[in-house]
Amino acid sequence: YRTKNPAATVSARWTGQIRIPANTTRSICLNSDDGSYMRVNGIIVTYNYNQMDQQADRCENFTAGSSDTWYDIDIAYPQRDTTEVTPFISLTFSEGSNPAVFVPLTDLRTIPGTIKQPSSAY
């Protein structure tokens, strides 16, 4: 996520699942310019929700068995600093010594029945 509208504060939360391919270990990482938190399968990977400055990647390794494994994931991001030009949050992964890349949309999904409509129009 990245926006070029620094005039407004932004908060986002995403709850769903992330796929780890069969027989693979992936290091799942979250990076943001302000605070954020990420929990994967109940494990708190990062919790710097009250920070106001860019935070280094926080990562945790997850391994799939002989078949693809979907892990529950919960991410929250509050953009509080209205003076920043481009607020951002990124979800990346790496395997072995390979460089980190963004998690592809094919490896993310919502949990059926959990999508809620906003209470008012924007």
Backbone torsions as a table, in degrees:
resi	resn	phi	psi	omega
1	TYR	NA	135.1	175.2
2	ARG	-151.8	138.1	177.8
3	THR	-129.9	154.0	176.6
4	LYS	-111.3	23.0	179.4
5	ASN	-114.2	85.5	-176.9
6	PRO	-77.8	-1.9	-174.8
7	ALA	-73.6	-16.6	-176.1
8	ALA	-124.6	147.7	172.6
9	THR	-80.0	152.0	-176.0
10	VAL	-133.6	137.8	170.7
11	SER	-128.1	142.1	179.5
12	ALA	-141.3	146.8	174.3
13	ARG	-141.0	134.4	178.5
14	TRP	-129.8	127.7	176.6
15	THR	-124.6	127.2	-179.1
16	GLY	-172.1	-141.3	178.9
17	GLN	-138.2	151.8	177.8
18	ILE	-122.8	137.1	-176.1
19	ARG	-94.8	134.3	170.1
20	ILE	-112.3	118.5	-178.0
21	PRO	-61.9	155.7	-179.2
22	ALA	-53.0	141.4	175.7
23	ASN	56.1	34.8	-177.0
24	THR	-129.6	144.3	169.0
25	THR	-113.4	125.5	178.2
26	ARG	-119.7	141.0	172.3
27	SER	-95.0	111.1	-177.7
28	ILE	-92.2	128.3	-173.7
29	CYS	-129.4	147.0	176.0
30	LEU	-125.3	134.8	177.6
31	ASN	-134.1	141.0	178.4
32	SER	-151.0	160.6	179.8
33	ASP	-83.4	-20.4	174.9
34	ASP	-126.3	-165.3	-178.8
35	GLY	-64.9	159.7	177.0
36	SER	-167.0	166.9	169.9
37	TYR	-143.8	153.3	177.3
38	MET	-142.5	131.6	175.9
39	ARG	-124.3	127.6	178.1
40	VAL	-121.0	120.3	-178.9
41	ASN	52.4	38.6	178.0
42	GLY	84.2	-6.5	179.5
43	ILE	-92.4	124.1	176.6
44	ILE	-75.8	111.2	-179.9
45	VAL	-83.3	-43.3	176.1
46	THR	-145.0	142.8	173.6
47	TYR	-145.2	88.5	175.3
48	ASN	-128.7	43.2	-171.7
49	TYR	-61.0	-28.0	-176.0
50	ASN	-96.2	5.6	-179.6
51	GLN	-76.2	155.3	178.4
52	MET	-116.3	-5.4	-177.8
53	ASP	-114.7	164.5	179.8
54	GLN	-58.3	136.6	-178.4
55	GLN	-110.2	143.1	176.4
56	ALA	-66.4	157.6	176.5
57	ASP	-54.6	137.3	172.0
58	ARG	-114.1	127.3	-171.5
59	CYS	-129.6	156.6	174.8
60	GLU	-148.4	141.7	179.8
61	ASN	-87.1	138.5	176.3
62	PHE	-134.1	137.5	-175.2
63	THR	-122.8	136.6	175.1
64	ALA	-97.8	152.1	176.7
65	GLY	-82.3	-139.1	-176.2
66	SER	-78.6	-4.8	175.2
67	SER	-134.5	161.7	177.6
68	ASP	-54.6	142.4	179.6
69	THR	-123.7	131.9	175.6
70	TRP	-101.6	122.7	178.3
71	TYR	-104.7	141.0	173.9
72	ASP	-67.4	141.0	179.4
73	ILE	-138.8	140.2	-180.0
74	ASP	-135.9	121.9	-177.2
75	ILE	-128.2	137.1	174.6
76	ALA	-134.2	146.2	-176.5
77	TYR	-146.1	116.9	173.3
78	PRO	-106.2	119.4	175.5
79	GLN	-92.9	108.9	-174.3
80	ARG	-106.5	-23.2	-173.4
81	ASP	-90.7	105.3	-177.3
82	THR	-79.0	0.1	178.3
83	THR	-91.6	-9.5	-179.0
84	GLU	-74.6	145.2	-178.0
85	VAL	-80.4	-43.1	-177.5
86	THR	-136.6	85.6	175.9
87	PRO	-59.7	145.1	-180.0
88	PHE	-152.2	158.2	169.5
89	ILE	-145.4	139.7	179.9
90	SER	-137.1	145.2	177.6
91	LEU	-116.6	117.1	-177.0
92	THR	-128.2	169.4	173.3
93	PHE	-144.9	158.9	171.5
94	SER	-139.3	155.7	177.0
95	GLU	-125.8	124.3	180.0
96	GLY	59.4	-131.6	-178.9
97	SER	-93.8	7.2	179.0
98	ASN	-70.4	148.2	178.5
99	PRO	-67.3	155.7	179.7
100	ALA	-68.1	143.3	176.1
101	VAL	-134.1	160.3	177.2
102	PHE	-64.5	144.1	176.2
103	VAL	-68.6	124.2	-179.8
104	PRO	-70.2	151.5	-179.6
105	LEU	-60.0	-26.5	178.7
106	THR	-67.5	-16.2	178.8
107	ASP	-100.5	11.0	178.4
108	LEU	-127.4	144.8	174.5
109	ARG	-154.3	154.2	174.3
110	THR	-84.1	159.8	176.4
111	ILE	-89.0	123.2	-177.1
112	PRO	-51.1	134.9	177.0
113	GLY	86.3	2.3	-177.2
114	THR	-103.8	-6.3	-179.7
115	ILE	-77.9	125.4	-179.7
116	LYS	-116.5	138.7	178.7
117	GLN	-78.2	147.8	177.1
118	PRO	-61.5	152.2	-177.4
119	SER	-77.4	-16.8	177.5
120	SER	-146.4	158.1	-179.9
121	ALA	-75.2	151.1	179.2
122	TYR	-97.7	NA	NA
